[in-house]
Amino acid sequence: MAKPINEKPEVLAHMEDKSELGDDKHVASADYTGAERKTDPAEIALVRKIDVRLMVRIHFGLLIERERVSE
């Protein structure tokens, strides 16, 4: 029998078994990718420091590449 047009399709969500994470992980606060909100100030500072250093290197790398292409 054909389904009515106005019936909503069944949506299947991907569910992972997070039991291997252990008790120290806050599974409820993690989003669908497993990322959790950072609350440790030292971790936030470290990530920001790494991000800044990477962005500077990427910027200068692109600048050098642009100069090489224009030659």
Buried (B, 14 or more C-beta within 10 A) or exposed (E): EEEEEEEEEEEEEEEEEEEEEEEEEEEEEBEEEEEEEEEEEEEEEEEEEEEEEEEEEEEEEEEEEEEEEEE
